[in-house]
Amino acid sequence: MKRRPFLHWPLALFLLIVPALGLSQSTVKADLPICRALVENALSKEQRLYRSVLFGQKKAQDAPVNEVRFDFDGIPWVKEKEDTWRSVSPGYEDTKRNDTQMNDQSELPERKGIFETRRVSTSDLVPYLTQAYRALKCRSTIVCKVVENSLEQDSEEAQEVTVVVPGCIEDTRMTFVGCHLAAAERSKVEEADLLTYCRLVRDGMVEREKDLLKMTTEYDASYRSLLQLSGHMDAFLQEFRWPLANSLRKTAELVGTLYRIPCFIASCDEGPLVSPP
């Protein structure tokens, strides 16, 4: 009977250690693949926003077949046919949406693009195009700053942080929980890898968009110049057509009245033609 308290001590000690071990393990799901996926999704959204500013965002019913759009959750949807949108994302293979649902759940608002502006030359659009490209650089840099702040968070929930980028507007965003490597007790090597990865993806995207913007601006300038030239040619031909038609009409009327004249002076002095015997 005296040994019972002695036997209870190991059991009590074990019961105290097990909860402590469970609490020491982090419950935050943050690692390299998850954070990389969040970085790619965030930068892709900034790219789609930038392109919608350049080329506009039409209503779903006006979008052509096979156009791809994203909803608030970042899930892609493709227009299969008129008033029918489908997705191949896991869990949405058998889901269909109509144009109204796509308009209500679209991640981007309907807007008119800069290149859709009419009755102006391309040189008038250059300041707005440059500003849009500058906004892309700022917003993509902010994404990497948010990732940098997320890596240092030891919380299990997203935290609101204020990001300041030199030359850009101050912005307030939520951190990426999947990038809270400090809370997940990840190594510093993974943190450095994520910072480098975000900057490389951002630089590559911005550089590619710069080349595409240059090419699109050149094409737009050529197209607008062709339209202006054709417009001037149409106006010239219209002005040239009516005076010419007037002259031809008056000439035809004059020729039509020649039969009223008895004879020409040169032909009146000549004798009648003698018919051969």
ZAMARGU-4260 file (C-alpha; in steps of 0.2 Angstrom, whole numbers, plus 5000, padded with zeros to 4 digits):
<rodrens>
0) 5000/5000/5000 | 5014/5012/5003 | 5021/5010/4985 | 5005/5017/4977 | 5010/5035/4978
5) 5027/5030/4971 | 5019/5022/4956 | 5008/5038/4953 | 5022/5050/4951 | 5028/5043/4934
10) 5010/5044/4928 | 5007/5061/4934 | 5024/5067/4927 | 5020/5059/4910 | 5003/5068/4909
15) 5011/5085/4912 | 5025/5082/4899 | 5013/5077/4885 | 5003/5093/4884 | 5019/5103/4885
20) 5026/5093/4870 | 5010/5096/4860 | 5011/5115/4864 | 5029/5116/4858 | 5024/5111/4841
25) 5019/5125/4830 | 5001/5124/4822 | 5005/5137/4809 | 5005/5130/4791 | 5019/5140/4784
30) 5033/5133/4773 | 5043/5136/4757 | 5030/5129/4744 | 5015/5138/4752 | 5023/5155/4753
35) 5029/5153/4735 | 5012/5150/4730 | 5005/5165/4739 | 5019/5176/4731 | 5014/5170/4714
40) 4996/5173/4717 | 4999/5190/4724 | 5010/5196/4709 | 4998/5188/4696 | 4984/5198/4703
45) 4994/5214/4702 | 4998/5210/4684 | 4980/5207/4680 | 4975/5223/4688 | 4988/5232/4678
50) 4983/5225/4661 | 4965/5229/4665 | 4970/5247/4667 | 4978/5246/4650 | 4966/5236/4640
55) 4950/5238/4650 | 4938/5225/4659 | 4922/5221/4649 | 4906/5214/4656 | 4906/5195/4656
60) 4892/5195/4643 | 4903/5205/4631 | 4919/5194/4634 | 4924/5183/4619 | 4923/5164/4621
65) 4939/5156/4629 | 4943/5172/4639 | 4949/5168/4657 | 4944/5178/4672 | 4947/5176/4691
70) 4935/5178/4705 | 4938/5185/4723 | 4946/5168/4729 | 4959/5168/4714 | 4950/5154/4705
75) 4951/5155/4686 | 4936/5153/4675 | 4935/5151/4657 | 4921/5156/4646 | 4915/5140/4637
80) 4901/5147/4627 | 4888/5161/4629 | 4882/5164/4647 | 4893/5148/4653 | 4909/5149/4663
85) 4918/5134/4670 | 4933/5131/4680 | 4946/5116/4681 | 4952/5120/4699 | 4950/5106/4711
90) 4933/5106/4718 | 4925/5116/4704 | 4926/5104/4690 | 4907/5102/4689 | 4903/5120/4693
95) 4895/5132/4681 | 4892/5150/4682 | 4883/5162/4671 | 4888/5180/4666 | 4878/5188/4680
100) 4888/5177/4693 | 4904/5181/4685 | 4901/5200/4685 | 4896/5199/4704 | 4911/5188/4709
105) 4925/5195/4698 | 4940/5201/4706 | 4942/5216/4695 | 4929/5230/4692 | 4922/5234/4675
110) 4932/5248/4667 | 4938/5256/4651 | 4956/5254/4646 | 4969/5268/4642 | 4971/5260/4625
115) 4952/5261/4622 | 4953/5280/4622 | 4947/5287/4605 | 4950/5303/4596 | 4967/5306/4604
120) 4985/5302/4597 | 4996/5289/4606 | 5008/5303/4612 | 4993/5310/4622 | 4992/5292/4631
125) 5010/5290/4635 | 5009/5300/4652 | 4995/5289/4658 | 5003/5273/4652 | 5019/5278/4661
130) 5010/5281/4677 | 5001/5264/4675 | 5018/5255/4673 | 5025/5265/4688 | 5010/5259/4699
135) 5014/5241/4694 | 5032/5243/4700 | 5026/5250/4716 | 5013/5238/4720 | 5024/5223/4715
140) 5037/5230/4727 | 5024/5231/4740 | 5020/5213/4739 | 5038/5208/4742 | 5039/5220/4757
145) 5023/5212/4764 | 5032/5195/4762 | 5047/5202/4771 | 5036/5207/4785 | 5027/5191/4785
150) 5043/5181/4788 | 5046/5189/4804 | 5029/5187/4811 | 5027/5174/4826 | 5008/5175/4826
155) 4996/5162/4819 | 4984/5175/4812 | 4987/5188/4798 | 4993/5205/4805 | 4990/5222/4797
160) 5006/5230/4792 | 5010/5247/4785 | 5022/5246/4770 | 5032/5261/4764 | 5041/5260/4748
165) 5052/5275/4742 | 5043/5285/4729 | 5026/5276/4731 | 5011/5279/4741 | 5010/5271/4758
170) 4999/5256/4759 | 4992/5245/4773 | 4990/5226/4769 | 4988/5210/4778 | 5003/5198/4780
175) 5003/5181/4772 | 5000/5168/4786 | 5008/5155/4774 | 5024/5165/4775 | 5025/5166/4794
180) 5040/5156/4795 | 5045/5163/4812 | 5029/5156/4820 | 5032/5139/4811 | 5050/5139/4817
185) 5058/5138/4800 | 5076/5141/4796 | 5084/5157/4791 | 5089/5149/4775 | 5071/5147/4769
190) 5068/5165/4774 | 5082/5171/4763 | 5076/5160/4749 | 5059/5167/4749 | 5065/5185/4749
195) 5076/5181/4734 | 5062/5172/4725 | 5050/5186/4727 | 5062/5199/4720 | 5067/5188/4705
200) 5049/5185/4701 | 5044/5203/4703 | 5059/5209/4692 | 5055/5196/4678 | 5037/5201/4678
205) 5040/5220/4678 | 5054/5218/4664 | 5042/5208/4653 | 5028/5220/4655 | 5039/5234/4651
210) 5044/5226/4634 | 5026/5222/4631 | 5020/5240/4635 | 5033/5246/4623 | 5028/5235/4609
215) 5009/5238/4612 | 5012/5257/4612 | 5021/5256/4595 | 5007/5245/4588 | 4994/5258/4594
220) 5004/5272/4587 | 5005/5264/4570 | 4986/5259/4570 | 4981/5277/4575 | 4992/5284/4562
225) 4985/5273/4549 | 4967/5278/4554 | 4971/5296/4553 | 4979/5294/4536 | 4964/5285/4530
230) 4953/5298/4537 | 4962/5312/4528 | 4962/5302/4512 | 4943/5299/4513 | 4941/5318/4516
235) 4952/5322/4502 | 4943/5310/4490 | 4926/5317/4495 | 4932/5335/4491 | 4940/5329/4475
240) 4925/5319/4470 | 4912/5332/4469 | 4921/5345/4459 | 4926/5332/4447 | 4909/5325/4445
245) 4902/5343/4443 | 4914/5346/4428 | 4910/5329/4420 | 4891/5332/4422 | 4892/5350/4414
250) 4903/5343/4400 | 4890/5329/4397 | 4876/5342/4397 | 4886/5353/4385 | 4889/5339/4373
255) 4871/5334/4373 | 4866/5352/4367 | 4878/5352/4352 | 4865/5344/4341 | 4855/5361/4342
260) 4869/5370/4332 | 4865/5369/4313 | 4883/5366/4308 | 4901/5371/4313 | 4909/5385/4304
265) 4923/5374/4297 | 4910/5361/4290 | 4898/5375/4283 | 4911/5381/4270 | 4914/5364/4263
270) 4903/5357/4249 | 4892/5342/4251 | 4900/5325/4250 | 4900/5318/4233 | 4894/5300/4232
275) 4904/5288/4221 | 4896/5283/4205
</rodrens>
